[in-house]
Amino acid sequence: MARRRNYKYRKPRRGAAKNEASKARSLQVAWRHATDRTETLPIAEARKIVADPGLCPYCGLRIPWREVSIDHIEPRSKGGSSDPSNLAFCDRRCNQAKSNLNGTQFRLLMDFLNAHPDIKDNVMSRLIAGSASWRRGRRRR
């Protein structure tokens, strides 16, 4: 029986942005996808966001570049548009936990969880797991 060789070379991760320009282009692609390919984020604005992503509007923490996500404030599943005025940059964890809540409902939930830090991680992980299973179920149909 032939043995498989273990090669030391591994292919680089696909889509991993290495420099500011490629990160900005990656952000432009995500913006175009979020707006249903109708709007374009100018490269100068994309570079500015990549250099300093700012604070998450939901949890108030600084967003690391790898965790930047584009969120529909009013979810598309509840009639929200893909207009740039309905989009916000937030961290991936908040976007996954938010699921189909609107921005106001999720901010109220986050305010409650920030007042009760002992249950925050548990509730956030359950929200993320619930939204993932909801998405999986929706894809099967």
Disulfide bonds with the S-S distance in Angstrom:
none
